[in-house]
Amino acid sequence: MDYTIFAVATFIVALLVFGGVFLIRPRRSEPPQQQPRQEEQATADSGTAVAEPTETESAEEPAEGSGAVAEAEPATPATAEPAAPEVETPPPSAGRMVRLRSRLARSQNVLGRGLLNLLASDKLDDDTWEEIEDTLVTADVGVESATAIVENLRTKVKVLGSRTQDDVRQLLREELLTQIDPNADRAVRTRAETDRPAVIMVVGVNGTGKTTTAGKLARVLVGDGRSAVLGAADTFRAAAVDQLETWGNRVGAPVVRKDEGADPGSVAFDAVARATEDGADTVIIDTAGRLHTKTGLMDELGKVKRVVEKKSDVDEVLLVLDATTGQNGLRQAQVFSEVVNITGIVLTKLDGTAKGGIVLQVQRELGVPVKLVGLGEGADDLAPFDPETFVDAILDGE
Ligand SMILES: Nc1nc2c(ncn2[C@@H]2O[C@H](COP(=O)(O)OP(=O)(O)OP(=O)(O)O)[C@@H](O)[C@H]2O)c(=O)[nH]1
C-alpha cells in the first residue's frame, strides 16, 4: 500500500517537472525577443537619432545599415550643457530721450504744429482760443490742464501785444513746461539710502508693458554700471517669467523665479533676499497684470507689497501705463495708487500715439511724476523722462 502511494506520488512529481519544462520555458524566452523590436520601432518612427545607445550597444559599434543610428555621434553627448548666453553691455541711459526724440516728434508733432498755427493767427478771438483748448483736450492733456494753459497764454499774449513766430513758440514752450513741472523729482530710486538693495515694484494692468519695462530697466541699470536682481512675481503667466529670464540673462542679472501659480509674495520676498545676499544695488519685482476693477487681485497686490516690506522698505512703485489707452489709464492709476501708493509713472508706447498730453494729465490727477517713457519695442527704448526734450519734440518736430 505504502509502495503504491510512493509510486503514485513519484509519478505526479515527474509529470509536474516534465510539464513545467515545456510549459514555462517558451514564455520566459519571449521578452528579450520583443525588446529589441520595440527599440527599433521607436528609432524608425522618430526618424531621428533620438534613441540613446543602450548599455548592450557599444558606442564604438554603431549598427550597420541604420542611417538614424549612424547619425548619433557619441562624441556629442545628449546631456551637453547649453552654451552660456553672451552677456551684453547696454549703453548708458544719459541723453537717451534726446536720441529717441525723433520717435516722439513723429507722434506728437501734430499737436505742436496745430497749436503754433492757431497761436500765430492774426486774430486771437474767443473761437481761436476755444480751438486751442480743444486741440489740447484731444491730445489727452485733460480739461483742467487745457483750461489752465489757455488762461495763462491769453494773459501773456495780452501783455505782449504783437506776436512774432518766435514769441509764440517761446510762450507755448514755457506754458507747457510749467504744466509738466520741470522741477519734479523724476529720478528712479535705484539706490537705497542705507546699505541694502533698493526695491522697485513694477505694477499695472495687463499688457501695458510691465515685464518689458522691468527687463529694460535692468538694462538701464547695468548700462549705468549698477547691478540688479529681477524677481519674477508674475506667477500667473509662465511666458512672462521666461520673458523676464531672457531679459536678465542678456545683461547677466539673476532672475528669481518659482513655478507657475506660486505665491507672488514669496517670489518677491526671495528676490529681495537674493539681492541682499548678492550685495546688488537694486531689485526689480515684476508683478502680474491685473484689472484695477478686480478687487481680489488688487488685494493680492497689496499683500505682495506687505510681504516685501517684512524684509525691506519698498523704494519705488512704478505704475506702467499704456499711453494709447488715454482716460482709461487714468482711472487705473487712481485705483493702483490707493492700493500700493505709486511713486512714479512709466508711460509706455508713447511712440505709437499722438496723445502725449497724457503726461500732463496723469501727473496733475495723481500728483506723481512720469519718470520713464517707452519709445519703442527695442531693448534700449526706455528713457528717463526729460520735460524739455518732450516739449521741444512737440514744438519743433524732428
Ligand atoms: N511700441 C511700443 N511697444 C511697447 C512698449 N513697451 C512695451 N511694448 C510692447 O507691449 C507688449 C506688451 O508688453 P509686456 O511687457 O509683455 O506687457 P505686460 O504688462 O508685462 O503684460 P502682462 O504680463 O500680460 O500684463 C509687448 O509687445 C511689448 O513689446 C513701447 O514703449 N512702445
The ligand as a MOL file (V3000), in Angstrom:
LIG
                    3D

  0  0  0     0  0            999 V3000
M  V30 BEGIN CTAB
M  V30 COUNTS 32 34 0 0 0
M  V30 BEGIN ATOM
M  V30 1 N 5.6720 100.3460 -29.3790 0
M  V30 2 C 5.9300 100.0470 -28.1160 0
M  V30 3 N 5.6170 98.8190 -27.6350 0
M  V30 4 C 5.8970 98.5400 -26.3500 0
M  V30 5 C 6.4860 99.4820 -25.4800 0
M  V30 6 N 6.6080 98.9160 -24.2520 0
M  V30 7 C 6.1300 97.6630 -24.3510 0
M  V30 8 N 5.6970 97.4200 -25.6060 0
M  V30 9 C 5.0910 96.1830 -26.1100 0
M  V30 10 O 3.9050 95.8880 -25.3910 0
M  V30 11 C 3.6700 94.4820 -25.3980 0
M  V30 12 C 3.3030 94.0080 -24.0080 0
M  V30 13 O 4.4380 94.0960 -23.1850 0
M  V30 14 P 4.6470 93.1890 -21.8740 0
M  V30 15 O 5.8810 93.6730 -21.2050 0
M  V30 16 O 4.5620 91.7390 -22.1730 0
M  V30 17 O 3.3570 93.6040 -21.0520 0
M  V30 18 P 2.9270 93.1730 -19.5770 0
M  V30 19 O 2.3180 94.3600 -18.9680 0
M  V30 20 O 4.0600 92.5620 -18.8310 0
M  V30 21 O 1.8280 92.0770 -19.8940 0
M  V30 22 P 1.0280 91.1230 -18.8350 0
M  V30 23 O 2.0430 90.3880 -18.0290 0
M  V30 24 O 0.1940 90.2540 -19.7040 0
M  V30 25 O 0.1920 92.0150 -18.0110 0
M  V30 26 C 4.9450 93.8610 -25.9540 0
M  V30 27 O 4.7060 93.5120 -27.2900 0
M  V30 28 C 5.9700 94.9730 -25.8630 0
M  V30 29 O 6.9840 94.8710 -26.8270 0
M  V30 30 C 6.7880 100.7940 -26.0180 0
M  V30 31 O 7.2720 101.6990 -25.3480 0
M  V30 32 N 6.4850 101.0060 -27.3390 0
M  V30 END ATOM
M  V30 BEGIN BOND
M  V30 1 1 1 2
M  V30 2 2 2 3
M  V30 3 1 2 32
M  V30 4 1 3 4
M  V30 5 2 4 5
M  V30 6 1 4 8
M  V30 7 1 5 6
M  V30 8 1 5 30
M  V30 9 2 6 7
M  V30 10 1 7 8
M  V30 11 1 8 9
M  V30 12 1 9 10
M  V30 13 1 9 28
M  V30 14 1 10 11
M  V30 15 1 11 12
M  V30 16 1 11 26
M  V30 17 1 12 13
M  V30 18 1 13 14
M  V30 19 2 14 15
M  V30 20 1 14 16
M  V30 21 1 14 17
M  V30 22 1 17 18
M  V30 23 2 18 19
M  V30 24 1 18 20
M  V30 25 1 18 21
M  V30 26 1 21 22
M  V30 27 2 22 23
M  V30 28 1 22 24
M  V30 29 1 22 25
M  V30 30 1 26 27
M  V30 31 1 26 28
M  V30 32 1 28 29
M  V30 33 2 30 31
M  V30 34 1 30 32
M  V30 END BOND
M  V30 END CTAB
M  END
